[in-house]
């Protein structure tokens, strides 16, 4: 799958044709797999993908908002707010995306304060991997936390850990030990979490060995990557991430005709507000305009 290196204010790297996205990690991980072929799982070292691009600072930084008690809902997908809310926001993001972090710290608190906490918005999180295997491992950590019903505390702490001091230009690459430390800090069952994460890591290493055999034997890189994906699909946490990609495809195919062109440069973060697409860490006012429009529709309809 071809990717472009073009940047856009408020968003990460963009896929040329999101409807044709091959399952996550097929080609995103190929370069990382080759570069990291000497790393051992016993060293508990993350396979490092591309470093996040430097983020542009917010034009008008806003002061920190007072925390609002999270309205966490017990669902299979990480969700906040009332399940019966008239507006649903679906976010696609990853933990190494600086624009996602900026959105989380500057815009999301206002959405939670004004809409989620009042039962007007249901909010869902889905993974969209851009920065290779290091981001994929962090996404798996989130899924392991979700299995314990503790996704959101880990979500918030991971962003603070990846971007220490909220410096968006110098992300920290997290090892397995770092991720396990974050899980302990937010009160997860560490034995369960560590077993979940290390189970994925062992599966990754096994599938990576198959990928290496395929490429060293003269196999085409795309076919070898597809075999890598097929191998890793047996891991339940990776399967959850694949399901996120399927949900992204579904939402894109259902976009109104006038919004289809926007999906040609999709990246992280991407949002769907009652099925309408919004790309990038845009100002709160842009989210508010769409939410209010959808609330008015619900009220009149």
C-alpha positions as CSV (number, residue, x, y, z in Angstrom):
1,X,0.0,0.0,0.0
2,X,1.4,3.3,-1.0
3,X,1.6,6.1,1.6
4,X,2.4,9.7,1.1
5,X,4.8,11.8,3.2
6,X,2.7,14.9,2.8
7,X,1.8,16.8,6.0
8,X,-1.3,18.7,6.9
9,X,-1.9,21.0,9.8
10,X,-3.6,19.2,12.6
11,X,-3.1,15.7,11.3
12,X,-0.5,12.9,11.0
13,X,0.6,11.2,7.8
14,X,-2.1,10.5,5.3
15,X,-3.1,7.5,3.3
16,X,-3.6,8.0,-0.4
17,X,-6.7,5.7,-0.6
18,X,-8.2,4.7,2.7
19,X,-10.9,2.5,1.2
20,X,-8.1,0.2,-0.1
21,X,-6.2,0.2,3.3
22,X,-4.8,-3.3,3.7
23,X,-5.0,-4.7,7.2
24,X,-2.9,-2.8,9.6
25,X,0.8,-3.7,9.8
26,X,0.9,-5.4,6.4
27,X,3.1,-2.8,4.9
28,X,3.4,-0.4,7.8
29,X,5.5,-2.9,9.6
30,X,7.5,-4.3,6.7
31,X,10.3,-1.7,7.0
32,X,10.3,-1.9,10.8
33,X,10.5,-5.7,10.7
34,X,13.6,-5.6,8.4
35,X,15.3,-2.9,10.3
36,X,14.7,-4.7,13.6
37,X,15.6,-8.2,12.5
38,X,18.3,-8.5,15.1
39,X,16.2,-7.6,18.1
40,X,15.2,-10.3,20.5
41,X,11.9,-10.7,22.4
42,X,14.0,-11.7,25.4
43,X,15.5,-8.2,25.4
44,X,11.9,-6.8,25.7
45,X,12.7,-4.2,23.1
46,X,10.0,-2.5,21.0
47,X,10.5,-2.7,17.2
48,X,10.8,0.9,16.3
49,X,8.9,2.3,13.4
50,X,9.1,5.8,11.9
51,X,9.5,8.6,14.4
52,X,6.5,11.0,14.7
53,X,6.8,14.2,12.7
54,X,7.3,17.5,14.4
55,X,4.0,19.0,15.4
56,X,3.0,22.6,14.8
57,X,2.1,24.4,18.1
58,X,-1.4,25.4,18.7
59,X,-2.2,28.9,17.4
60,X,-3.9,29.9,20.6
61,X,-3.1,27.6,23.6
62,X,-5.9,27.4,26.1
63,X,-5.5,27.0,29.8
64,X,-6.0,23.5,31.3
65,X,-9.6,22.6,31.9
66,X,-10.9,21.5,35.2
67,X,-11.2,17.7,35.0
68,X,-14.6,16.2,34.4
69,X,-15.5,12.8,35.9
70,X,-15.3,10.4,32.9
71,X,-18.6,8.9,31.9
72,X,-17.2,5.5,31.1
73,X,-19.5,3.0,29.6
74,X,-19.0,-0.8,29.9
75,X,-18.8,-1.8,26.2
76,X,-16.5,-3.9,24.1
77,X,-15.2,-0.7,22.4
78,X,-13.7,2.0,24.6
79,X,-16.7,4.3,25.1
80,X,-17.7,7.3,27.2
81,X,-21.1,9.0,27.6
82,X,-24.6,7.8,27.3
83,X,-25.3,4.9,24.9
84,X,-28.6,6.7,24.0
85,X,-26.9,10.1,23.2
86,X,-28.2,11.7,20.1
87,X,-24.7,12.3,18.8
88,X,-21.9,9.8,18.4
89,X,-18.3,10.8,17.9
90,X,-15.9,8.0,16.7
91,X,-12.2,8.8,17.0
92,X,-9.4,7.0,15.1
93,X,-6.0,7.8,16.6
94,X,-2.8,6.3,17.9
95,X,-0.6,6.9,20.9
96,X,2.5,8.2,19.0
97,X,0.5,10.8,17.0
98,X,1.5,14.3,18.3
99,X,-1.7,15.8,16.8
100,X,-3.8,13.3,18.7
101,X,-2.1,14.3,21.9
102,X,-2.7,18.0,21.1
103,X,-6.4,17.3,20.5
104,X,-6.6,15.3,23.8
105,X,-5.2,18.1,25.9
106,X,-6.7,21.1,24.2
107,X,-10.0,20.2,22.6
108,X,-11.3,17.0,24.1
109,X,-11.8,18.3,27.6
110,X,-14.2,20.9,26.3
111,X,-16.2,18.2,24.4
112,X,-16.4,16.1,27.5
113,X,-17.4,19.1,29.7
114,X,-20.1,20.4,27.3
115,X,-21.5,17.3,25.7
116,X,-20.3,13.9,27.0
117,X,-20.9,14.6,30.7
118,X,-24.4,15.9,29.8
119,X,-25.5,12.8,28.0
120,X,-25.5,14.5,24.6
121,X,-22.5,12.7,23.0
122,X,-21.4,9.1,23.0
123,X,-17.7,8.9,22.4
124,X,-15.8,5.9,20.9
125,X,-12.1,5.3,20.4
126,X,-10.6,3.2,17.6
127,X,-7.0,2.5,16.7
128,X,-5.5,3.8,13.4
129,X,-1.8,2.9,13.2
130,X,0.5,5.3,11.4
131,X,3.9,5.1,13.2
132,X,4.7,1.4,12.6
133,X,5.2,-1.4,15.1
134,X,6.0,0.8,18.1
135,X,2.5,2.4,17.8
136,X,1.0,-1.0,17.2
137,X,2.5,-2.3,20.5
138,X,1.0,0.7,22.3
139,X,-2.4,0.0,20.7
140,X,-2.2,-3.6,21.9
141,X,-1.5,-2.3,25.4
142,X,-4.7,-0.3,25.1
143,X,-6.6,-3.4,24.1
144,X,-5.2,-5.3,27.1
145,X,-6.3,-2.5,29.4
146,X,-9.8,-2.5,27.7
147,X,-10.0,-6.2,28.6
148,X,-9.9,-5.1,32.2
149,X,-12.3,-2.2,31.7
150,X,-9.5,0.3,32.3
151,X,-8.8,1.6,28.8
152,X,-9.3,5.3,29.5
153,X,-6.8,5.7,32.5
154,X,-4.2,3.9,30.4
155,X,-5.0,6.0,27.4
156,X,-4.5,9.3,29.2
157,X,-1.3,8.1,31.0
158,X,0.2,6.7,27.7
159,X,0.0,10.1,26.0
160,X,1.6,11.8,28.9
161,X,4.4,9.1,28.9
162,X,5.0,9.1,25.2
163,X,5.2,13.0,25.2
164,X,6.9,13.8,28.5
165,X,6.2,17.3,29.7
166,X,3.7,17.5,26.8
167,X,6.5,18.2,24.4
168,X,5.1,17.1,21.1
169,X,8.4,17.2,19.2
170,X,10.3,14.6,21.3
171,X,8.3,11.4,21.7
172,X,9.6,8.7,23.9
173,X,9.7,5.2,22.4
174,X,8.2,2.9,25.1
175,X,9.6,-0.6,25.8
176,X,7.5,-3.5,27.1
177,X,8.8,-2.7,30.6
178,X,7.6,0.9,30.2
179,X,4.2,-0.1,29.1
180,X,3.9,-2.6,32.0
181,X,5.0,0.3,34.3
182,X,2.2,2.5,33.0
183,X,-0.3,-0.3,33.6
184,X,0.8,-0.7,37.2
185,X,0.6,3.1,37.7
186,X,-3.0,3.2,36.7
187,X,-4.0,0.3,38.8
188,X,-4.4,-2.5,36.3
189,X,-4.0,-6.2,37.3
190,X,-0.4,-6.3,36.3
191,X,-0.2,-10.1,36.0
192,X,-3.1,-10.2,33.6
193,X,-1.9,-7.1,31.6
194,X,1.7,-8.4,31.3
195,X,0.5,-11.8,30.2
196,X,-1.7,-10.2,27.6
197,X,1.0,-7.9,26.2
198,X,3.8,-10.4,26.3
199,X,1.5,-13.0,24.6
200,X,1.1,-10.5,21.8
201,X,4.9,-9.9,21.7
202,X,5.6,-13.6,21.5
203,X,3.1,-14.0,18.6
204,X,4.7,-11.0,16.9
205,X,8.2,-12.6,17.2
206,X,6.9,-15.9,15.8
207,X,5.2,-14.2,12.9
208,X,8.2,-12.0,12.3
209,X,10.4,-15.1,12.0
210,X,8.0,-16.3,9.3
211,X,8.2,-12.9,7.5
212,X,12.1,-13.1,7.6
213,X,12.0,-16.6,6.1
214,X,9.7,-15.4,3.4
215,X,11.7,-12.4,2.4
216,X,15.1,-14.2,2.7
217,X,13.7,-16.9,0.4
218,X,12.9,-14.4,-2.3
219,X,9.3,-13.9,-1.6
220,X,7.6,-10.7,-2.7
221,X,7.4,-8.1,0.1
222,X,3.6,-7.6,-0.2
223,X,2.9,-11.4,-0.1
224,X,5.3,-11.8,2.9
225,X,3.5,-8.9,4.7
226,X,0.1,-10.5,4.0
227,X,1.4,-13.8,5.5
228,X,2.7,-11.9,8.5
229,X,-0.8,-10.4,9.0
230,X,-2.5,-13.7,8.6
231,X,-0.2,-15.2,11.2
232,X,-0.7,-12.4,13.7
233,X,-4.5,-12.4,13.3
234,X,-4.6,-15.4,15.6
235,X,-3.8,-13.0,18.5
236,X,-7.0,-11.7,20.0
237,X,-5.6,-8.2,20.7
238,X,-4.3,-7.8,17.2
239,X,-7.7,-8.9,15.9
240,X,-9.3,-6.1,17.8
241,X,-7.1,-3.6,16.0
242,X,-8.0,-5.2,12.6
243,X,-11.7,-4.7,13.6
244,X,-10.9,-1.0,14.1
245,X,-9.6,-0.8,10.5
246,X,-12.8,-2.6,9.2
247,X,-14.9,0.0,11.1
248,X,-12.9,2.8,9.4
249,X,-13.6,1.3,6.0
250,X,-17.3,1.0,6.8
251,X,-17.6,4.6,7.9
252,X,-15.7,5.9,4.9
253,X,-18.0,4.0,2.5
254,X,-21.0,5.5,4.2
255,X,-19.8,9.1,3.9
256,X,-22.1,11.6,2.2
257,X,-21.0,12.1,-1.5
258,X,-19.9,15.7,-0.7
259,X,-17.5,14.4,2.0
260,X,-15.9,11.6,0.0
261,X,-13.0,13.8,-1.2
262,X,-11.9,14.5,2.3
263,X,-11.3,10.8,2.9
264,X,-8.7,10.8,0.2
265,X,-6.2,12.3,2.7
266,X,-7.2,10.6,5.9
267,X,-4.8,10.5,8.8
268,X,-4.6,10.7,12.6
269,X,-6.7,11.8,14.3
270,X,-9.8,11.3,12.2
271,X,-13.3,11.7,13.6
272,X,-16.8,10.8,12.5
273,X,-19.6,12.8,14.1
274,X,-22.9,11.1,13.3
275,X,-21.2,9.8,10.2
276,X,-19.7,13.1,9.1
277,X,-15.9,13.2,8.8
278,X,-13.6,15.7,10.5
279,X,-9.8,15.3,10.1
280,X,-7.1,16.6,12.3
281,X,-6.7,18.3,15.7
282,X,-9.1,21.0,14.8
283,X,-10.2,23.8,17.1
284,X,-13.0,23.1,19.5
285,X,-15.3,25.5,17.6
286,X,-15.2,23.2,14.6
287,X,-16.3,20.2,16.6
288,X,-19.0,22.3,18.3
289,X,-20.4,23.5,15.0
290,X,-20.9,19.9,13.8
291,X,-22.2,18.6,17.2
292,X,-24.7,21.5,17.5
293,X,-25.9,20.9,14.0
294,X,-26.5,17.2,14.7
295,X,-28.2,18.0,18.0
296,X,-30.6,20.4,16.2
297,X,-31.4,17.6,13.7
298,X,-32.1,15.2,16.4
299,X,-34.4,17.7,18.2
300,X,-36.3,18.5,15.1
301,X,-36.5,15.0,13.8
